[in-house]
Amino acid sequence: MPKDRAPTRIQQKNRAVILEAALNVFSAHGFRGATVDQIAAEAGLSKPNLLYYFPSKEAIHTALLSGLLEVWLAPLHALNENGDPLEEILAYIQRKLEMSRDLPRESRLFANELVQGAPRIHDALSTDLKKLVDEKTAILTRWMDQERIARVHPYHLIFSIWALTQHYADFEVQVRAILGDEDPFEGAPLFVETLYRKLLTP
């Protein structure tokens, strides 16, 4: 799409339609399994029309990931050093669970990128994400030094939260196959809160 002028309302709408369609296709098939033809069909556009907005599958995928990173980091950004330590951590966990419930396609898109070695977002992981995690683990360590939460490895604490909460999105088919008619997000919040409350209470 030409960059020398602001996009029209129709152009903005079509771009959003393409990204929404691409999210469906990429989250279902991964980057390697997805095609521009599939994305165009999902978007209800011709392939040439789609390529007017994005020159390649790579460009579409990169645009999705760039927007997703901001969304993905927001819950950790919200961890407040001035709040009650245990309640701040539990609130962060609940925000991550809500993302798994509300944004499962985005979670799978992110997971697929990581499984492939993060070729399109590796720089962001080693800079923006690392900086944020370093800042928050420093806060966790101060809380531990103050004996406001139990001492555990701060990085592995964050890793475990990611693994546990995102499991419900990334392995949604498996979870729902086992639970049947039970909504996983009915029981998960209480279970996860109880687990981490017991782990972190001094």
C-alpha positions as CSV (number, residue, x, y, z in Angstrom):
1,M,0.0,0.0,0.0
2,P,1.4,3.4,-0.9
3,K,2.9,5.2,2.1
4,D,3.0,8.8,0.8
5,R,-0.5,9.6,2.0
6,A,-2.8,8.7,4.9
7,P,-4.9,5.6,4.2
8,T,-8.6,6.1,3.5
9,R,-11.3,4.7,5.7
10,I,-11.8,1.8,3.2
11,Q,-8.1,1.1,3.1
12,Q,-8.0,1.0,6.9
13,K,-11.0,-1.4,7.0
14,N,-9.4,-3.7,4.4
15,R,-6.2,-3.8,6.2
16,A,-8.0,-4.7,9.4
17,V,-10.0,-7.4,7.6
18,I,-6.8,-8.9,6.2
19,L,-5.1,-9.0,9.6
20,E,-8.1,-10.6,11.1
21,A,-8.2,-13.2,8.4
22,A,-4.5,-13.8,8.7
23,L,-4.8,-14.3,12.4
24,N,-7.3,-17.1,11.8
25,V,-5.1,-18.8,9.1
26,F,-1.8,-18.4,10.9
27,S,-3.1,-19.6,14.3
28,A,-4.6,-22.7,12.6
29,H,-1.8,-23.6,10.2
30,G,1.3,-21.8,11.5
31,F,3.5,-19.6,9.3
32,R,4.8,-22.4,7.1
33,G,1.4,-24.0,6.5
34,A,-0.4,-20.7,5.7
35,T,-0.6,-19.3,2.2
36,V,-1.5,-15.9,0.8
37,D,-4.3,-17.6,-1.1
38,Q,-5.8,-18.9,2.1
39,I,-5.6,-15.5,3.8
40,A,-7.1,-13.8,0.7
41,A,-10.0,-16.3,0.7
42,E,-10.6,-15.9,4.4
43,A,-10.6,-12.1,4.0
44,G,-13.0,-12.3,1.0
45,L,-10.5,-10.4,-1.2
46,S,-8.6,-11.2,-4.4
47,K,-5.0,-12.1,-4.0
48,P,-3.9,-9.0,-6.0
49,N,-6.1,-6.8,-3.8
50,L,-4.5,-8.3,-0.7
51,L,-1.0,-7.8,-2.1
52,Y,-1.8,-4.1,-2.6
53,Y,-1.9,-3.8,1.2
54,F,0.8,-6.3,2.1
55,P,3.6,-7.4,-0.3
56,S,4.0,-10.9,1.1
57,K,3.0,-13.4,3.7
58,E,6.0,-12.4,5.7
59,A,4.8,-8.8,5.9
60,I,1.4,-9.8,7.1
61,H,2.8,-12.1,9.8
62,T,5.3,-9.4,10.9
63,A,2.5,-6.9,11.2
64,L,0.4,-9.3,13.3
65,L,3.3,-10.1,15.6
66,S,4.3,-6.4,16.1
67,G,0.8,-5.6,17.3
68,L,0.6,-8.7,19.4
69,L,3.8,-8.0,21.3
70,E,2.3,-4.8,22.7
71,V,-0.8,-6.6,23.8
72,W,1.2,-9.5,25.2
73,L,3.5,-7.3,27.4
74,A,0.7,-5.2,28.8
75,P,-0.3,-7.5,31.7
76,L,3.3,-7.6,33.0
77,H,3.7,-3.9,32.6
78,A,0.7,-3.5,34.9
79,L,2.6,-5.3,37.8
80,N,2.8,-2.4,40.3
81,E,5.7,-2.3,42.7
82,N,3.7,-0.1,45.1
83,G,0.8,-2.6,45.4
84,D,0.4,-5.5,47.8
85,P,3.0,-8.1,46.4
86,L,0.9,-11.2,46.6
87,E,-2.2,-9.5,45.2
88,E,-0.2,-7.9,42.4
89,I,1.2,-11.3,41.3
90,L,-2.3,-12.9,41.5
91,A,-3.8,-10.1,39.5
92,Y,-1.1,-10.6,36.9
93,I,-1.9,-14.3,36.7
94,Q,-5.6,-13.6,36.3
95,R,-4.9,-11.1,33.5
96,K,-2.8,-13.8,31.7
97,L,-5.7,-16.3,32.1
98,E,-8.1,-13.8,30.7
99,M,-5.9,-13.4,27.7
100,S,-5.8,-17.1,27.1
101,R,-9.6,-17.1,27.3
102,D,-10.2,-14.1,25.1
103,L,-7.3,-14.2,22.7
104,P,-6.5,-17.9,22.1
105,R,-5.6,-17.3,18.4
106,E,-3.1,-14.7,19.3
107,S,-1.6,-17.0,21.9
108,R,-1.2,-19.8,19.4
109,L,0.3,-17.4,16.8
110,F,2.9,-16.3,19.4
111,A,3.6,-19.9,20.4
112,N,4.0,-21.0,16.8
113,E,6.6,-18.2,16.2
114,L,8.6,-19.3,19.3
115,V,8.5,-23.0,18.2
116,Q,10.1,-21.9,14.9
117,G,12.9,-20.2,16.7
118,A,11.3,-16.7,16.7
119,P,12.9,-15.6,13.4
120,R,10.7,-12.5,13.1
121,I,10.6,-11.3,16.8
122,H,13.9,-12.6,18.2
123,D,15.3,-9.1,18.5
124,A,12.3,-7.9,20.4
125,L,12.5,-10.9,22.8
126,S,16.1,-10.2,23.6
127,T,15.6,-6.5,24.0
128,D,12.1,-5.2,24.9
129,L,10.9,-8.4,26.6
130,K,14.1,-9.1,28.4
131,K,14.3,-5.5,29.7
132,L,10.7,-5.7,31.0
133,V,11.2,-9.1,32.7
134,D,14.5,-7.9,34.2
135,E,12.7,-4.9,35.7
136,K,9.8,-7.0,37.1
137,T,12.1,-9.8,38.5
138,A,14.0,-7.0,40.3
139,I,10.7,-6.0,42.0
140,L,9.9,-9.6,42.9
141,T,13.4,-10.0,44.4
142,R,12.9,-6.8,46.5
143,W,9.6,-8.2,47.8
144,M,11.4,-11.4,48.7
145,D,14.2,-9.6,50.4
146,Q,11.5,-7.7,52.4
147,E,9.9,-11.1,53.3
148,R,6.6,-9.9,51.8
149,I,6.5,-13.0,49.6
150,A,8.3,-16.4,49.9
151,R,11.6,-16.7,48.2
152,V,11.5,-18.5,44.9
153,H,13.6,-18.1,41.7
154,P,12.0,-14.9,40.2
155,Y,12.6,-15.7,36.5
156,H,11.3,-19.3,36.9
157,L,8.2,-17.9,38.7
158,I,7.4,-15.8,35.6
159,F,8.1,-18.7,33.3
160,S,5.8,-20.9,35.3
161,I,3.0,-18.3,35.1
162,W,3.4,-18.1,31.3
163,A,3.4,-21.9,30.9
164,L,0.4,-22.5,33.2
165,T,-1.8,-19.7,31.9
166,Q,-1.0,-20.0,28.2
167,H,-1.5,-23.7,28.3
168,Y,-5.3,-23.1,28.2
169,A,-5.0,-21.3,24.9
170,D,-2.2,-23.2,23.2
171,F,-3.5,-26.6,24.1
172,E,-7.2,-25.6,24.1
173,V,-8.3,-28.7,22.0
174,Q,-6.6,-31.1,24.5
175,V,-8.0,-29.2,27.5
176,R,-11.6,-29.2,26.2
177,A,-11.4,-32.8,25.0
178,I,-10.5,-33.9,28.6
179,L,-12.9,-31.6,30.4
180,G,-15.8,-32.2,28.0
181,D,-18.7,-29.8,28.8
182,E,-16.9,-28.2,31.7
183,D,-15.6,-24.7,30.9
184,P,-11.9,-24.7,31.7
185,F,-12.1,-21.0,32.7
186,E,-14.6,-21.8,35.4
187,G,-12.2,-23.8,37.5
188,A,-8.8,-22.5,36.3
189,P,-8.8,-19.1,38.1
190,L,-9.4,-20.5,41.6
191,F,-7.0,-23.4,41.1
192,V,-4.2,-21.1,39.8
193,E,-4.8,-18.5,42.6
194,T,-4.7,-21.2,45.3
195,L,-1.5,-22.7,43.8
196,Y,0.4,-19.4,43.7
197,R,-1.0,-18.1,47.0
198,K,0.3,-21.2,48.8
199,L,3.6,-21.0,47.0
200,L,4.2,-17.3,47.7
201,T,2.8,-16.7,51.1
202,P,5.7,-16.2,53.5
